[in-house]
Amino acid sequence: MFGQIAAQQITASKAAQQLGYQPAYLHKVRRLLEQEGVLTPRPNRSWRSRAHRDAVIQQALANPDVGPKRLAEILRNAPNGTCRVGHGTVSAILKEAGLNTVEARRSRLSELAGVA
């Protein structure tokens, strides 16, 4: 089952549903099996977040009043359609950049505009 998930033949949610478990439990089991050496650890995919960081920050500053879920939707529906990230990734990027609140985004915009 984990091989099918890794090959993107089935989602973790669907696999968990078929097995009668919650997705979080399936992820926990995978981590334990990786630690025990039964499964090969998954590759680090943090490069995906870095690749979309600029687009996320640009949209966050262009739309300072919306949250991560709405920003993820805006990015998915962008004309070029190349930035498909989930709201969790958007949230992590905003937190890392210090833009995880509406106030922080407005403050950054004020700084960029030269207004104190």
C-alpha positions as YAML, in Angstrom:
chain: A
units: angstrom
residues:
- id: 1
  name: MET
  ca: [0.00, 0.00, 0.00]
- id: 2
  name: PHE
  ca: [2.81, 2.44, 0.88]
- id: 3
  name: GLY
  ca: [4.42, 1.73, -2.50]
- id: 4
  name: GLN
  ca: [1.21, 2.70, -4.27]
- id: 5
  name: ILE
  ca: [1.04, 5.91, -2.25]
- id: 6
  name: ALA
  ca: [4.68, 6.75, -3.08]
- id: 7
  name: ALA
  ca: [4.01, 6.06, -6.77]
- id: 8
  name: GLN
  ca: [0.94, 8.33, -6.52]
- id: 9
  name: GLN
  ca: [-1.33, 5.51, -7.68]
- id: 10
  name: ILE
  ca: [-3.52, 6.09, -4.63]
- id: 11
  name: THR
  ca: [-3.76, 8.90, -2.10]
- id: 12
  name: ALA
  ca: [-2.97, 8.37, 1.55]
- id: 13
  name: SER
  ca: [-6.57, 9.31, 2.37]
- id: 14
  name: LYS
  ca: [-7.99, 6.66, 0.03]
- id: 15
  name: ALA
  ca: [-5.57, 4.03, 1.32]
- id: 16
  name: ALA
  ca: [-6.49, 4.81, 4.92]
- id: 17
  name: GLN
  ca: [-10.17, 4.65, 4.05]
- id: 18
  name: GLN
  ca: [-9.74, 1.26, 2.37]
- id: 19
  name: LEU
  ca: [-7.91, -0.07, 5.42]
- id: 20
  name: GLY
  ca: [-10.39, 1.46, 7.86]
- id: 21
  name: TYR
  ca: [-7.88, 3.86, 9.45]
- id: 22
  name: GLN
  ca: [-7.47, 7.61, 9.72]
- id: 23
  name: PRO
  ca: [-4.83, 9.15, 7.38]
- id: 24
  name: ALA
  ca: [-2.87, 10.43, 10.39]
- id: 25
  name: TYR
  ca: [-2.54, 6.86, 11.68]
- id: 26
  name: LEU
  ca: [-1.29, 5.68, 8.29]
- id: 27
  name: HIS
  ca: [1.38, 8.42, 8.30]
- id: 28
  name: LYS
  ca: [2.39, 7.45, 11.84]
- id: 29
  name: VAL
  ca: [2.77, 3.80, 10.82]
- id: 30
  name: ARG
  ca: [4.85, 4.83, 7.80]
- id: 31
  name: ARG
  ca: [7.20, 6.89, 10.00]
- id: 32
  name: LEU
  ca: [7.59, 3.96, 12.42]
- id: 33
  name: LEU
  ca: [8.31, 1.53, 9.58]
- id: 34
  name: GLU
  ca: [10.88, 3.95, 8.15]
- id: 35
  name: GLN
  ca: [12.56, 4.22, 11.56]
- id: 36
  name: GLU
  ca: [12.66, 0.43, 11.89]
- id: 37
  name: GLY
  ca: [14.19, 0.09, 8.41]
- id: 38
  name: VAL
  ca: [11.25, -1.83, 6.99]
- id: 39
  name: LEU
  ca: [10.49, 0.97, 4.52]
- id: 40
  name: THR
  ca: [12.96, 3.17, 2.70]
- id: 41
  name: PRO
  ca: [12.68, 6.76, 3.99]
- id: 42
  name: ARG
  ca: [10.92, 9.11, 1.62]
- id: 43
  name: PRO
  ca: [13.03, 11.73, -0.15]
- id: 44
  name: ASN
  ca: [13.12, 15.23, 1.24]
- id: 45
  name: ARG
  ca: [10.61, 17.24, -0.76]
- id: 46
  name: SER
  ca: [11.17, 20.61, 0.89]
- id: 47
  name: TRP
  ca: [12.51, 21.90, -2.45]
- id: 48
  name: ARG
  ca: [8.89, 22.13, -3.58]
- id: 49
  name: SER
  ca: [8.18, 24.70, -0.92]
- id: 50
  name: ARG
  ca: [11.30, 26.69, -1.78]
- id: 51
  name: ALA
  ca: [10.39, 26.62, -5.46]
- id: 52
  name: HIS
  ca: [7.04, 28.28, -4.76]
- id: 53
  name: ARG
  ca: [8.14, 30.58, -1.94]
- id: 54
  name: ASP
  ca: [8.31, 33.75, -4.04]
- id: 55
  name: ALA
  ca: [4.90, 33.19, -5.61]
- id: 56
  name: VAL
  ca: [3.30, 32.55, -2.21]
- id: 57
  name: ILE
  ca: [4.84, 35.67, -0.67]
- id: 58
  name: GLN
  ca: [3.90, 37.79, -3.70]
- id: 59
  name: GLN
  ca: [0.26, 36.67, -3.51]
- id: 60
  name: ALA
  ca: [0.20, 37.08, 0.28]
- id: 61
  name: LEU
  ca: [1.28, 40.70, -0.06]
- id: 62
  name: ALA
  ca: [-1.11, 41.28, -2.97]
- id: 63
  name: ASN
  ca: [-3.96, 39.85, -0.85]
- id: 64
  name: PRO
  ca: [-3.01, 40.65, 2.76]
- id: 65
  name: ASP
  ca: [-6.49, 40.03, 4.20]
- id: 66
  name: VAL
  ca: [-6.86, 36.41, 3.11]
- id: 67
  name: GLY
  ca: [-5.63, 33.33, 4.93]
- id: 68
  name: PRO
  ca: [-3.59, 30.32, 3.76]
- id: 69
  name: LYS
  ca: [-6.57, 28.36, 2.39]
- id: 70
  name: ARG
  ca: [-7.72, 31.22, 0.20]
- id: 71
  name: LEU
  ca: [-4.14, 31.99, -0.88]
- id: 72
  name: ALA
  ca: [-3.65, 28.35, -1.92]
- id: 73
  name: GLU
  ca: [-6.86, 28.62, -3.98]
- id: 74
  name: ILE
  ca: [-5.70, 31.88, -5.59]
- id: 75
  name: LEU
  ca: [-2.37, 30.26, -6.52]
- id: 76
  name: ARG
  ca: [-4.10, 27.17, -7.96]
- id: 77
  name: ASN
  ca: [-6.33, 29.37, -10.13]
- id: 78
  name: ALA
  ca: [-3.51, 31.67, -11.29]
- id: 79
  name: PRO
  ca: [-3.29, 32.04, -15.09]
- id: 80
  name: ASN
  ca: [0.05, 30.23, -15.36]
- id: 81
  name: GLY
  ca: [-1.15, 27.43, -13.05]
- id: 82
  name: THR
  ca: [2.39, 26.41, -12.11]
- id: 83
  name: CYS
  ca: [2.08, 26.97, -8.35]
- id: 84
  name: ARG
  ca: [-0.08, 24.21, -6.90]
- id: 85
  name: VAL
  ca: [0.54, 24.14, -3.16]
- id: 86
  name: GLY
  ca: [-1.67, 23.18, -0.25]
- id: 87
  name: HIS
  ca: [-2.72, 25.57, 2.47]
- id: 88
  name: GLY
  ca: [-0.36, 23.86, 4.93]
- id: 89
  name: THR
  ca: [2.59, 24.65, 2.68]
- id: 90
  name: VAL
  ca: [1.35, 28.23, 2.25]
- id: 91
  name: SER
  ca: [1.04, 28.55, 6.01]
- id: 92
  name: ALA
  ca: [4.57, 27.19, 6.58]
- id: 93
  name: ILE
  ca: [6.05, 29.55, 3.99]
- id: 94
  name: LEU
  ca: [4.25, 32.56, 5.49]
- id: 95
  name: LYS
  ca: [5.37, 31.63, 9.00]
- id: 96
  name: GLU
  ca: [8.97, 31.21, 7.87]
- id: 97
  name: ALA
  ca: [8.84, 34.63, 6.18]
- id: 98
  name: GLY
  ca: [7.23, 36.27, 9.22]
- id: 99
  name: LEU
  ca: [4.02, 36.96, 7.28]
- id: 100
  name: ASN
  ca: [1.68, 34.52, 9.00]
- id: 101
  name: THR
  ca: [-0.77, 37.18, 10.25]
- id: 102
  name: VAL
  ca: [-2.78, 39.85, 8.48]
- id: 103
  name: GLU
  ca: [-1.06, 42.47, 10.65]
- id: 104
  name: ALA
  ca: [2.39, 41.20, 9.63]
- id: 105
  name: ARG
  ca: [1.49, 41.34, 5.94]
- id: 106
  name: ARG
  ca: [0.07, 44.87, 6.28]
- id: 107
  name: SER
  ca: [3.16, 45.93, 8.21]
- id: 108
  name: ARG
  ca: [5.45, 44.55, 5.49]
- id: 109
  name: LEU
  ca: [3.43, 46.40, 2.84]
- id: 110
  name: SER
  ca: [3.79, 49.63, 4.84]
- id: 111
  name: GLU
  ca: [7.55, 49.08, 5.07]
- id: 112
  name: LEU
  ca: [7.79, 48.43, 1.35]
- id: 113
  name: ALA
  ca: [5.79, 51.56, 0.62]
- id: 114
  name: GLY
  ca: [8.05, 53.58, 2.91]
- id: 115
  name: VAL
  ca: [5.24, 54.48, 5.31]
- id: 116
  name: ALA
  ca: [6.06, 54.35, 9.00]
...
